[in-house]
Amino acid sequence: MIRELDSVVLTVDLPEHRLQKGDVGTVVLVHGERGYEVEFVALDGATVAVVSLGAGQVRPIAPGEIPHARPVAAA
C-alpha cells in the first residue's frame, strides 16, 4: 500500500513533465484507490514536477534498488 510521503518509482515516461520511467518521486497526496499526487525533485532540491498519476503509473520502491542520476531536460 502506497501512503503519503512514500517514495515511489514512475512506471511510464512523461516527456511533457520532463520525467522518465524509473524516476523516483514522493507521494504528497493519495487520491483513494485512483492514484496519487507525486512530487519529483532534482538532487539539488529544485522541484521538477508535481503530477497527478494513476495507480498504474507508479509503484513502490523494491528491496535492493538503487537510484540513478540523470540531467533533466530544459523546460
mmCIF file of the N, C-alpha and C atoms, coordinates in Angstrom:
data_MODEL
# 
_entry.id   MODEL 
# 
loop_
_atom_site.group_PDB 
_atom_site.id 
_atom_site.type_symbol 
_atom_site.label_atom_id 
_atom_site.label_alt_id 
_atom_site.label_comp_id 
_atom_site.label_asym_id 
_atom_site.label_entity_id 
_atom_site.label_seq_id 
_atom_site.pdbx_PDB_ins_code 
_atom_site.Cartn_x 
_atom_site.Cartn_y 
_atom_site.Cartn_z 
_atom_site.occupancy 
_atom_site.B_iso_or_equiv 
_atom_site.pdbx_formal_charge 
_atom_site.auth_seq_id 
_atom_site.auth_comp_id 
_atom_site.auth_asym_id 
_atom_site.auth_atom_id 
_atom_site.pdbx_PDB_model_num 
ATOM 1   N N  . MET A 1 1  ? 0.839  -1.185 0.000   1.00 0.00 ? 1  MET A N  1 
ATOM 2   C CA . MET A 1 1  ? 0.000  0.000  0.000   1.00 0.00 ? 1  MET A CA 1 
ATOM 3   C C  . MET A 1 1  ? 0.883  1.247  0.000   1.00 0.00 ? 1  MET A C  1 
ATOM 4   N N  . ILE A 1 2  ? 0.624  2.132  -0.911  1.00 0.00 ? 2  ILE A N  1 
ATOM 5   C CA . ILE A 1 2  ? 1.385  3.383  -1.006  1.00 0.00 ? 2  ILE A CA 1 
ATOM 6   C C  . ILE A 1 2  ? 0.676  4.450  -0.181  1.00 0.00 ? 2  ILE A C  1 
ATOM 7   N N  . ARG A 1 3  ? 1.453  5.157  0.634   1.00 0.00 ? 3  ARG A N  1 
ATOM 8   C CA . ARG A 1 3  ? 0.908  6.190  1.517   1.00 0.00 ? 3  ARG A CA 1 
ATOM 9   C C  . ARG A 1 3  ? 1.576  7.531  1.246   1.00 0.00 ? 3  ARG A C  1 
ATOM 10  N N  . GLU A 1 4  ? 0.990  8.591  1.817   1.00 0.00 ? 4  GLU A N  1 
ATOM 11  C CA . GLU A 1 4  ? 1.601  9.916  1.715   1.00 0.00 ? 4  GLU A CA 1 
ATOM 12  C C  . GLU A 1 4  ? 3.013  9.879  2.289   1.00 0.00 ? 4  GLU A C  1 
ATOM 13  N N  . LEU A 1 5  ? 3.917  10.576 1.613   1.00 0.00 ? 5  LEU A N  1 
ATOM 14  C CA . LEU A 1 5  ? 5.341  10.711 1.930   1.00 0.00 ? 5  LEU A CA 1 
ATOM 15  C C  . LEU A 1 5  ? 6.165  9.481  1.565   1.00 0.00 ? 5  LEU A C  1 
ATOM 16  N N  . ASP A 1 6  ? 5.544  8.449  0.976   1.00 0.00 ? 6  ASP A N  1 
ATOM 17  C CA . ASP A 1 6  ? 6.313  7.314  0.470   1.00 0.00 ? 6  ASP A CA 1 
ATOM 18  C C  . ASP A 1 6  ? 7.039  7.722  -0.807  1.00 0.00 ? 6  ASP A C  1 
ATOM 19  N N  . SER A 1 7  ? 8.224  7.171  -0.995  1.00 0.00 ? 7  SER A N  1 
ATOM 20  C CA . SER A 1 7  ? 8.915  7.307  -2.273  1.00 0.00 ? 7  SER A CA 1 
ATOM 21  C C  . SER A 1 7  ? 8.362  6.255  -3.217  1.00 0.00 ? 7  SER A C  1 
ATOM 22  N N  . VAL A 1 8  ? 8.167  6.652  -4.478  1.00 0.00 ? 8  VAL A N  1 
ATOM 23  C CA . VAL A 1 8  ? 7.634  5.746  -5.493  1.00 0.00 ? 8  VAL A CA 1 
ATOM 24  C C  . VAL A 1 8  ? 8.457  5.873  -6.770  1.00 0.00 ? 8  VAL A C  1 
ATOM 25  N N  . VAL A 1 9  ? 8.320  4.860  -7.622  1.00 0.00 ? 9  VAL A N  1 
ATOM 26  C CA . VAL A 1 9  ? 9.034  4.820  -8.897  1.00 0.00 ? 9  VAL A CA 1 
ATOM 27  C C  . VAL A 1 9  ? 8.027  4.996  -10.028 1.00 0.00 ? 9  VAL A C  1 
ATOM 28  N N  . LEU A 1 10 ? 8.334  5.884  -10.949 1.00 0.00 ? 10 LEU A N  1 
ATOM 29  C CA . LEU A 1 10 ? 7.489  6.112  -12.120 1.00 0.00 ? 10 LEU A CA 1 
ATOM 30  C C  . LEU A 1 10 ? 7.608  4.914  -13.067 1.00 0.00 ? 10 LEU A C  1 
ATOM 31  N N  . THR A 1 11 ? 6.483  4.421  -13.580 1.00 0.00 ? 11 THR A N  1 
ATOM 32  C CA . THR A 1 11 ? 6.499  3.240  -14.453 1.00 0.00 ? 11 THR A CA 1 
ATOM 33  C C  . THR A 1 11 ? 6.290  3.579  -15.926 1.00 0.00 ? 11 THR A C  1 
ATOM 34  N N  . VAL A 1 12 ? 6.153  4.857  -16.240 1.00 0.00 ? 12 VAL A N  1 
ATOM 35  C CA . VAL A 1 12 ? 5.942  5.314  -17.625 1.00 0.00 ? 12 VAL A CA 1 
ATOM 36  C C  . VAL A 1 12 ? 6.760  6.583  -17.862 1.00 0.00 ? 12 VAL A C  1 
ATOM 37  N N  . ASP A 1 13 ? 7.081  6.856  -19.113 1.00 0.00 ? 13 ASP A N  1 
ATOM 38  C CA . ASP A 1 13 ? 7.698  8.136  -19.475 1.00 0.00 ? 13 ASP A CA 1 
ATOM 39  C C  . ASP A 1 13 ? 6.618  9.211  -19.507 1.00 0.00 ? 13 ASP A C  1 
ATOM 40  N N  . LEU A 1 14 ? 6.944  10.408 -19.008 1.00 0.00 ? 14 LEU A N  1 
ATOM 41  C CA . LEU A 1 14 ? 6.054  11.567 -19.078 1.00 0.00 ? 14 LEU A CA 1 
ATOM 42  C C  . LEU A 1 14 ? 6.860  12.745 -19.631 1.00 0.00 ? 14 LEU A C  1 
ATOM 43  N N  . PRO A 1 15 ? 7.153  12.734 -20.934 1.00 0.00 ? 15 PRO A N  1 
ATOM 44  C CA . PRO A 1 15 ? 8.008  13.779 -21.507 1.00 0.00 ? 15 PRO A CA 1 
ATOM 45  C C  . PRO A 1 15 ? 7.448  15.187 -21.343 1.00 0.00 ? 15 PRO A C  1 
ATOM 46  N N  . GLU A 1 16 ? 6.123  15.329 -21.260 1.00 0.00 ? 16 GLU A N  1 
ATOM 47  C CA . GLU A 1 16 ? 5.537  16.658 -21.077 1.00 0.00 ? 16 GLU A CA 1 
ATOM 48  C C  . GLU A 1 16 ? 5.887  17.247 -19.714 1.00 0.00 ? 16 GLU A C  1 
ATOM 49  N N  . HIS A 1 17 ? 6.353  16.397 -18.789 1.00 0.00 ? 17 HIS A N  1 
ATOM 50  C CA . HIS A 1 17 ? 6.776  16.849 -17.458 1.00 0.00 ? 17 HIS A CA 1 
ATOM 51  C C  . HIS A 1 17 ? 8.282  16.649 -17.237 1.00 0.00 ? 17 HIS A C  1 
ATOM 52  N N  . ARG A 1 18 ? 8.997  16.282 -18.304 1.00 0.00 ? 18 ARG A N  1 
ATOM 53  C CA . ARG A 1 18 ? 10.445 16.024 -18.260 1.00 0.00 ? 18 ARG A CA 1 
ATOM 54  C C  . ARG A 1 18 ? 10.792 14.837 -17.357 1.00 0.00 ? 18 ARG A C  1 
ATOM 55  N N  . LEU A 1 19 ? 9.894  13.869 -17.275 1.00 0.00 ? 19 LEU A N  1 
ATOM 56  C CA . LEU A 1 19 ? 10.086 12.698 -16.421 1.00 0.00 ? 19 LEU A CA 1 
ATOM 57  C C  . LEU A 1 19 ? 10.237 11.436 -17.264 1.00 0.00 ? 19 LEU A C  1 
ATOM 58  N N  . GLN A 1 20 ? 11.045 10.502 -16.735 1.00 0.00 ? 20 GLN A N  1 
ATOM 59  C CA . GLN A 1 20 ? 11.286 9.237  -17.421 1.00 0.00 ? 20 GLN A CA 1 
ATOM 60  C C  . GLN A 1 20 ? 10.943 8.074  -16.505 1.00 0.00 ? 20 GLN A C  1 
ATOM 61  N N  . LYS A 1 21 ? 10.565 6.961  -17.137 1.00 0.00 ? 21 LYS A N  1 
ATOM 62  C CA . LYS A 1 21 ? 10.324 5.724  -16.404 1.00 0.00 ? 21 LYS A CA 1 
ATOM 63  C C  . LYS A 1 21 ? 11.532 5.460  -15.501 1.00 0.00 ? 21 LYS A C  1 
ATOM 64  N N  . GLY A 1 22 ? 11.269 5.145  -14.243 1.00 0.00 ? 22 GLY A N  1 
ATOM 65  C CA . GLY A 1 22 ? 12.337 4.893  -13.288 1.00 0.00 ? 22 GLY A CA 1 
ATOM 66  C C  . GLY A 1 22 ? 12.658 6.069  -12.381 1.00 0.00 ? 22 GLY A C  1 
ATOM 67  N N  . ASP A 1 23 ? 12.169 7.271  -12.724 1.00 0.00 ? 23 ASP A N  1 
ATOM 68  C CA . ASP A 1 23 ? 12.396 8.428  -11.844 1.00 0.00 ? 23 ASP A CA 1 
ATOM 69  C C  . ASP A 1 23 ? 11.685 8.185  -10.504 1.00 0.00 ? 23 ASP A C  1 
ATOM 70  N N  . VAL A 1 24 ? 12.297 8.693  -9.439  1.00 0.00 ? 24 VAL A N  1 
ATOM 71  C CA . VAL A 1 24 ? 11.767 8.499  -8.088  1.00 0.00 ? 24 VAL A CA 1 
ATOM 72  C C  . VAL A 1 24 ? 11.130 9.801  -7.609  1.00 0.00 ? 24 VAL A C  1 
ATOM 73  N N  . GLY A 1 25 ? 9.925  9.694  -7.067  1.00 0.00 ? 25 GLY A N  1 
ATOM 74  C CA . GLY A 1 25 ? 9.217  10.850 -6.538  1.00 0.00 ? 25 GLY A CA 1 
ATOM 75  C C  . GLY A 1 25 ? 8.658  10.550 -5.164  1.00 0.00 ? 25 GLY A C  1 
ATOM 76  N N  . THR A 1 26 ? 8.046  11.567 -4.559  1.00 0.00 ? 26 THR A N  1 
ATOM 77  C CA . THR A 1 26 ? 7.445  11.442 -3.237  1.00 0.00 ? 26 THR A CA 1 
ATOM 78  C C  . THR A 1 26 ? 5.950  11.707 -3.331  1.00 0.00 ? 26 THR A C  1 
ATOM 79  N N  . VAL A 1 27 ? 5.158  10.817 -2.773  1.00 0.00 ? 27 VAL A N  1 
ATOM 80  C CA . VAL A 1 27 ? 3.709  10.979 -2.757  1.00 0.00 ? 27 VAL A CA 1 
ATOM 81  C C  . VAL A 1 27 ? 3.355  12.106 -1.793  1.00 0.00 ? 27 VAL A C  1 
ATOM 82  N N  . VAL A 1 28 ? 2.677  13.127 -2.298  1.00 0.00 ? 28 VAL A N  1 
ATOM 83  C CA . VAL A 1 28 ? 2.267  14.242 -1.445  1.00 0.00 ? 28 VAL A CA 1 
ATOM 84  C C  . VAL A 1 28 ? 0.772  14.210 -1.139  1.00 0.00 ? 28 VAL A C  1 
ATOM 85  N N  . LEU A 1 29 ? 0.008  13.403 -1.890  1.00 0.00 ? 29 LEU A N  1 
ATOM 86  C CA . LEU A 1 29 ? -1.427 13.270 -1.648  1.00 0.00 ? 29 LEU A CA 1 
ATOM 87  C C  . LEU A 1 29 ? -1.901 11.956 -2.254  1.00 0.00 ? 29 LEU A C  1 
ATOM 88  N N  . VAL A 1 30 ? -2.718 11.226 -1.521  1.00 0.00 ? 30 VAL A N  1 
ATOM 89  C CA . VAL A 1 30 ? -3.310 9.986  -2.017  1.00 0.00 ? 30 VAL A CA 1 
ATOM 90  C C  . VAL A 1 30 ? -4.741 10.278 -2.445  1.00 0.00 ? 30 VAL A C  1 
ATOM 91  N N  . HIS A 1 31 ? -5.081 9.873  -3.666  1.00 0.00 ? 31 HIS A N  1 
ATOM 92  C CA . HIS A 1 31 ? -6.441 10.040 -4.195  1.00 0.00 ? 31 HIS A CA 1 
ATOM 93  C C  . HIS A 1 31 ? -7.199 8.716  -4.062  1.00 0.00 ? 31 HIS A C  1 
ATOM 94  N N  . GLY A 1 32 ? -7.330 8.216  -2.870  1.00 0.00 ? 32 GLY A N  1 
ATOM 95  C CA . GLY A 1 32 ? -8.013 6.940  -2.652  1.00 0.00 ? 32 GLY A CA 1 
ATOM 96  C C  . GLY A 1 32 ? -7.332 5.834  -3.420  1.00 0.00 ? 32 GLY A C  1 
ATOM 97  N N  . GLU A 1 33 ? -8.124 4.978  -4.059  1.00 0.00 ? 33 GLU A N  1 
ATOM 98  C CA . GLU A 1 33 ? -7.590 3.871  -4.860  1.00 0.00 ? 33 GLU A CA 1 
ATOM 99  C C  . GLU A 1 33 ? -7.229 4.319  -6.280  1.00 0.00 ? 33 GLU A C  1 
ATOM 100 N N  . ARG A 1 34 ? -7.604 5.544  -6.642  1.00 0.00 ? 34 ARG A N  1 
ATOM 101 C CA . ARG A 1 34 ? -7.454 6.008  -8.020  1.00 0.00 ? 34 ARG A CA 1 
ATOM 102 C C  . ARG A 1 34 ? -6.045 6.427  -8.378  1.00 0.00 ? 34 ARG A C  1 
ATOM 103 N N  . GLY A 1 35 ? -5.296 6.984  -7.436  1.00 0.00 ? 35 GLY A N  1 
ATOM 104 C CA . GLY A 1 35 ? -3.967 7.441  -7.792  1.00 0.00 ? 35 GLY A CA 1 
ATOM 105 C C  . GLY A 1 35 ? -3.366 8.353  -6.752  1.00 0.00 ? 35 GLY A C  1 
ATOM 106 N N  . TYR A 1 36 ? -2.390 9.148  -7.214  1.00 0.00 ? 36 TYR A N  1 
ATOM 107 C CA . TYR A 1 36 ? -1.558 9.914  -6.299  1.00 0.00 ? 36 TYR A CA 1 
ATOM 108 C C  . TYR A 1 36 ? -1.117 11.233 -6.914  1.00 0.00 ? 36 TYR A C  1 
ATOM 109 N N  . GLU A 1 37 ? -0.850 12.188 -6.054  1.00 0.00 ? 37 GLU A N  1 
ATOM 110 C CA . GLU A 1 37 ? -0.154 13.420 -6.436  1.00 0.00 ? 37 GLU A CA 1 
ATOM 111 C C  . GLU A 1 37 ? 1.294  13.177 -6.017  1.00 0.00 ? 37 GLU A C  1 
ATOM 112 N N  . VAL A 1 38 ? 2.218  13.267 -6.975  1.00 0.00 ? 38 VAL A N  1 
ATOM 113 C CA . VAL A 1 38 ? 3.609  12.916 -6.713  1.00 0.00 ? 38 VAL A CA 1 
ATOM 114 C C  . VAL A 1 38 ? 4.517  14.082 -7.096  1.00 0.00 ? 38 VAL A C  1 
ATOM 115 N N  . GLU A 1 39 ? 5.442  14.417 -6.196  1.00 0.00 ? 39 GLU A N  1 
ATOM 116 C CA . GLU A 1 39 ? 6.425  15.469 -6.463  1.00 0.00 ? 39 GLU A CA 1 
ATOM 117 C C  . GLU A 1 39 ? 7.744  14.814 -6.849  1.00 0.00 ? 39 GLU A C  1 
ATOM 118 N N  . PHE A 1 40 ? 8.320  15.304 -7.933  1.00 0.00 ? 40 PHE A N  1 
ATOM 119 C CA . PHE A 1 40 ? 9.631  14.852 -8.399  1.00 0.00 ? 40 PHE A CA 1 
ATOM 120 C C  . PHE A 1 40 ? 10.596 16.021 -8.256  1.00 0.00 ? 40 PHE A C  1 
ATOM 121 N N  . VAL A 1 41 ? 11.731 15.787 -7.618  1.00 0.00 ? 41 VAL A N  1 
ATOM 122 C CA . VAL A 1 41 ? 12.700 16.854 -7.393  1.00 0.00 ? 41 VAL A CA 1 
ATOM 123 C C  . VAL A 1 41 ? 14.068 16.446 -7.929  1.00 0.00 ? 41 VAL A C  1 
ATOM 124 N N  . ALA A 1 42 ? 14.845 17.454 -8.356  1.00 0.00 ? 42 ALA A N  1 
ATOM 125 C CA . ALA A 1 42 ? 16.229 17.233 -8.748  1.00 0.00 ? 42 ALA A CA 1 
ATOM 126 C C  . ALA A 1 42 ? 17.062 17.018 -7.483  1.00 0.00 ? 42 ALA A C  1 
ATOM 127 N N  . LEU A 1 43 ? 18.253 16.510 -7.641  1.00 0.00 ? 43 LEU A N  1 
ATOM 128 C CA . LEU A 1 43 ? 19.106 16.239 -6.484  1.00 0.00 ? 43 LEU A CA 1 
ATOM 129 C C  . LEU A 1 43 ? 19.506 17.504 -5.738  1.00 0.00 ? 43 LEU A C  1 
ATOM 130 N N  . ASP A 1 44 ? 19.380 18.677 -6.379  1.00 0.00 ? 44 ASP A N  1 
ATOM 131 C CA . ASP A 1 44 ? 19.681 19.942 -5.681  1.00 0.00 ? 44 ASP A CA 1 
ATOM 132 C C  . ASP A 1 44 ? 18.469 20.471 -4.919  1.00 0.00 ? 44 ASP A C  1 
ATOM 133 N N  . GLY A 1 45 ? 17.353 19.718 -4.953  1.00 0.00 ? 45 GLY A N  1 
ATOM 134 C CA . GLY A 1 45 ? 16.157 20.100 -4.217  1.00 0.00 ? 45 GLY A CA 1 
ATOM 135 C C  . GLY A 1 45 ? 15.128 20.877 -5.011  1.00 0.00 ? 45 GLY A C  1 
ATOM 136 N N  . ALA A 1 46 ? 15.457 21.271 -6.238  1.00 0.00 ? 46 ALA A N  1 
ATOM 137 C CA . ALA A 1 46 ? 14.511 22.014 -7.075  1.00 0.00 ? 46 ALA A CA 1 
ATOM 138 C C  . ALA A 1 46 ? 13.396 21.084 -7.557  1.00 0.00 ? 46 ALA A C  1 
ATOM 139 N N  . THR A 1 47 ? 12.154 21.547 -7.445  1.00 0.00 ? 47 THR A N  1 
ATOM 140 C CA . THR A 1 47 ? 11.027 20.756 -7.928  1.00 0.00 ? 47 THR A CA 1 
ATOM 141 C C  . THR A 1 47 ? 11.040 20.710 -9.448  1.00 0.00 ? 47 THR A C  1 
ATOM 142 N N  . VAL A 1 48 ? 10.979 19.505 -9.999  1.00 0.00 ? 48 VAL A N  1 
ATOM 143 C CA . VAL A 1 48 ? 10.906 19.308 -11.447 1.00 0.00 ? 48 VAL A CA 1 
ATOM 144 C C  . VAL A 1 48 ? 9.447  19.299 -11.874 1.00 0.00 ? 48 VAL A C  1 
ATOM 145 N N  . ALA A 1 49 ? 8.603  18.580 -11.118 1.00 0.00 ? 49 ALA A N  1 
ATOM 146 C CA . ALA A 1 49 ? 7.181  18.490 -11.458 1.00 0.00 ? 49 ALA A CA 1 
ATOM 147 C C  . ALA A 1 49 ? 6.397  17.959 -10.270 1.00 0.00 ? 49 ALA A C  1 
ATOM 148 N N  . VAL A 1 50 ? 5.144  18.376 -10.192 1.00 0.00 ? 50 VAL A N  1 
ATOM 149 C CA . VAL A 1 50 ? 4.162  17.783 -9.292  1.00 0.00 ? 50 VAL A CA 1 
ATOM 150 C C  . VAL A 1 50 ? 3.047  17.302 -10.201 1.00 0.00 ? 50 VAL A C  1 
ATOM 151 N N  . VAL A 1 51 ? 2.797  15.989 -10.195 1.00 0.00 ? 51 VAL A N  1 
ATOM 152 C CA . VAL A 1 51 ? 1.927  15.385 -11.200 1.00 0.00 ? 51 VAL A CA 1 
ATOM 153 C C  . VAL A 1 51 ? 0.884  14.493 -10.545 1.00 0.00 ? 51 VAL A C  1 
ATOM 154 N N  . SER A 1 52 ? -0.343 14.548 -11.051 1.00 0.00 ? 52 SER A N  1 
ATOM 155 C CA . SER A 1 52 ? -1.382 13.595 -10.655 1.00 0.00 ? 52 SER A CA 1 
ATOM 156 C C  . SER A 1 52 ? -1.205 12.342 -11.497 1.00 0.00 ? 52 SER A C  1 
ATOM 157 N N  . LEU A 1 53 ? -1.050 11.204 -10.830 1.00 0.00 ? 53 LEU A N  1 
ATOM 158 C CA . LEU A 1 53 ? -0.773 9.953  -11.531 1.00 0.00 ? 53 LEU A CA 1 
ATOM 159 C C  . LEU A 1 53 ? -1.763 8.878  -11.122 1.00 0.00 ? 53 LEU A C  1 
ATOM 160 N N  . GLY A 1 54 ? -2.125 8.038  -12.091 1.00 0.00 ? 54 GLY A N  1 
ATOM 161 C CA . GLY A 1 54 ? -2.962 6.891  -11.792 1.00 0.00 ? 54 GLY A CA 1 
ATOM 162 C C  . GLY A 1 54 ? -2.176 5.837  -11.044 1.00 0.00 ? 54 GLY A C  1 
ATOM 163 N N  . ALA A 1 55 ? -2.894 4.956  -10.368 1.00 0.00 ? 55 ALA A N  1 
ATOM 164 C CA . ALA A 1 55 ? -2.245 3.920  -9.567  1.00 0.00 ? 55 ALA A CA 1 
ATOM 165 C C  . ALA A 1 55 ? -1.302 3.048  -10.395 1.00 0.00 ? 55 ALA A C  1 
ATOM 166 N N  . GLY A 1 56 ? -1.574 2.877  -11.674 1.00 0.00 ? 56 GLY A N  1 
ATOM 167 C CA . GLY A 1 56 ? -0.724 2.053  -12.534 1.00 0.00 ? 56 GLY A CA 1 
ATOM 168 C C  . GLY A 1 56 ? 0.503  2.771  -13.070 1.00 0.00 ? 56 GLY A C  1 
ATOM 169 N N  . GLN A 1 57 ? 0.651  4.049  -12.770 1.00 0.00 ? 57 GLN A N  1 
ATOM 170 C CA . GLN A 1 57 ? 1.787  4.809  -13.280 1.00 0.00 ? 57 GLN A CA 1 
ATOM 171 C C  . GLN A 1 57 ? 2.945  4.911  -12.297 1.00 0.00 ? 57 GLN A C  1 
ATOM 172 N N  . VAL A 1 58 ? 2.749  4.430  -11.087 1.00 0.00 ? 58 VAL A N  1 
ATOM 173 C CA . VAL A 1 58 ? 3.814  4.405  -10.087 1.00 0.00 ? 58 VAL A CA 1 
ATOM 174 C C  . VAL A 1 58 ? 3.786  3.067  -9.364  1.00 0.00 ? 58 VAL A C  1 
ATOM 175 N N  . ARG A 1 59 ? 4.903  2.748  -8.731  1.00 0.00 ? 59 ARG A N  1 
ATOM 176 C CA . ARG A 1 59 ? 4.984  1.532  -7.924  1.00 0.00 ? 59 ARG A CA 1 
ATOM 177 C C  . ARG A 1 59 ? 5.865  1.820  -6.718  1.00 0.00 ? 59 ARG A C  1 
ATOM 178 N N  . PRO A 1 60 ? 5.740  1.004  -5.680  1.00 0.00 ? 60 PRO A N  1 
ATOM 179 C CA . PRO A 1 60 ? 6.637  1.183  -4.532  1.00 0.00 ? 60 PRO A CA 1 
ATOM 180 C C  . PRO A 1 60 ? 8.072  0.852  -4.914  1.00 0.00 ? 60 PRO A C  1 
ATOM 181 N N  . ILE A 1 61 ? 9.012  1.378  -4.168  1.00 0.00 ? 61 ILE A N  1 
ATOM 182 C CA . ILE A 1 61 ? 10.416 1.013  -4.351  1.00 0.00 ? 61 ILE A CA 1 
ATOM 183 C C  . ILE A 1 61 ? 10.600 -0.419 -3.869  1.00 0.00 ? 61 ILE A C  1 
ATOM 184 N N  . ALA A 1 62 ? 11.312 -1.222 -4.651  1.00 0.00 ? 62 ALA A N  1 
ATOM 185 C CA . ALA A 1 62 ? 11.546 -2.621 -4.302  1.00 0.00 ? 62 ALA A CA 1 
ATOM 186 C C  . ALA A 1 62 ? 12.867 -2.765 -3.534  1.00 0.00 ? 62 ALA A C  1 
ATOM 187 N N  . PRO A 1 63 ? 12.969 -3.763 -2.686  1.00 0.00 ? 63 PRO A N  1 
ATOM 188 C CA . PRO A 1 63 ? 14.225 -4.000 -1.973  1.00 0.00 ? 63 PRO A CA 1 
ATOM 189 C C  . PRO A 1 63 ? 15.377 -4.208 -2.960  1.00 0.00 ? 63 PRO A C  1 
ATOM 190 N N  . GLY A 1 64 ? 16.524 -3.649 -2.641  1.00 0.00 ? 64 GLY A N  1 
ATOM 191 C CA . GLY A 1 64 ? 17.710 -3.833 -3.464  1.00 0.00 ? 64 GLY A CA 1 
ATOM 192 C C  . GLY A 1 64 ? 17.843 -2.890 -4.644  1.00 0.00 ? 64 GLY A C  1 
ATOM 193 N N  . GLU A 1 65 ? 16.911 -1.945 -4.804  1.00 0.00 ? 65 GLU A N  1 
ATOM 194 C CA . GLU A 1 65 ? 17.013 -0.982 -5.903  1.00 0.00 ? 65 GLU A CA 1 
ATOM 195 C C  . GLU A 1 65 ? 17.903 0.188  -5.492  1.00 0.00 ? 65 GLU A C  1 
ATOM 196 N N  . ILE A 1 66 ? 18.490 0.827  -6.489  1.00 0.00 ? 66 ILE A N  1 
ATOM 197 C CA . ILE A 1 66 ? 19.361 1.974  -6.262  1.00 0.00 ? 66 ILE A CA 1 
ATOM 198 C C  . ILE A 1 66 ? 18.931 3.112  -7.190  1.00 0.00 ? 66 ILE A C  1 
ATOM 199 N N  . PRO A 1 67 ? 18.903 4.359  -6.719  1.00 0.00 ? 67 PRO A N  1 
ATOM 200 C CA . PRO A 1 67 ? 18.530 5.467  -7.624  1.00 0.00 ? 67 PRO A CA 1 
ATOM 201 C C  . PRO A 1 67 ? 19.660 5.744  -8.631  1.00 0.00 ? 67 PRO A C  1 
ATOM 202 N N  . HIS A 1 68 ? 19.317 6.410  -9.694  1.00 0.00 ? 68 HIS A N  1 
ATOM 203 C CA . HIS A 1 68 ? 20.261 6.724  -10.760 1.00 0.00 ? 68 HIS A CA 1 
ATOM 204 C C  . HIS A 1 68 ? 20.134 8.216  -11.092 1.00 0.00 ? 68 HIS A C  1 
ATOM 205 N N  . ALA A 1 69 ? 21.255 8.909  -11.193 1.00 0.00 ? 69 ALA A N  1 
ATOM 206 C CA . ALA A 1 69 ? 21.219 10.341 -11.528 1.00 0.00 ? 69 ALA A CA 1 
ATOM 207 C C  . ALA A 1 69 ? 21.239 10.526 -13.038 1.00 0.00 ? 69 ALA A C  1 
ATOM 208 N N  . ARG A 1 70 ? 20.481 11.537 -13.511 1.00 0.00 ? 70 ARG A N  1 
ATOM 209 C CA . ARG A 1 70 ? 20.463 11.934 -14.921 1.00 0.00 ? 70 ARG A CA 1 
ATOM 210 C C  . ARG A 1 70 ? 20.135 13.406 -14.998 1.00 0.00 ? 70 ARG A C  1 
ATOM 211 N N  . PRO A 1 71 ? 20.610 14.093 -16.034 1.00 0.00 ? 71 PRO A N  1 
ATOM 212 C CA . PRO A 1 71 ? 20.230 15.506 -16.189 1.00 0.00 ? 71 PRO A CA 1 
ATOM 213 C C  . PRO A 1 71 ? 18.771 15.596 -16.623 1.00 0.00 ? 71 PRO A C  1 
ATOM 214 N N  . VAL A 1 72 ? 18.093 16.656 -16.168 1.00 0.00 ? 72 VAL A N  1 
ATOM 215 C CA . VAL A 1 72 ? 16.708 16.896 -16.543 1.00 0.00 ? 72 VAL A CA 1 
ATOM 216 C C  . VAL A 1 72 ? 16.707 17.833 -17.744 1.00 0.00 ? 72 VAL A C  1 
ATOM 217 N N  . ALA A 1 73 ? 15.946 17.497 -18.748 1.00 0.00 ? 73 ALA A N  1 
ATOM 218 C CA . ALA A 1 73 ? 15.852 18.332 -19.935 1.00 0.00 ? 73 ALA A CA 1 
ATOM 219 C C  . ALA A 1 73 ? 15.345 19.711 -19.574 1.00 0.00 ? 73 ALA A C  1 
ATOM 220 N N  . ALA A 1 74 ? 15.795 20.722 -20.292 1.00 0.00 ? 74 ALA A N  1 
ATOM 221 C CA . ALA A 1 74 ? 15.329 22.088 -20.058 1.00 0.00 ? 74 ALA A CA 1 
ATOM 222 C C  . ALA A 1 74 ? 13.833 22.190 -20.312 1.00 0.00 ? 74 ALA A C  1 
ATOM 223 N N  . ALA A 1 75 ? 13.172 23.053 -19.570 1.00 0.00 ? 75 ALA A N  1 
ATOM 224 C CA . ALA A 1 75 ? 11.723 23.229 -19.717 1.00 0.00 ? 75 ALA A CA 1 
ATOM 225 C C  . ALA A 1 75 ? 11.382 23.935 -20.998 1.00 0.00 ? 75 ALA A C  1 
# 
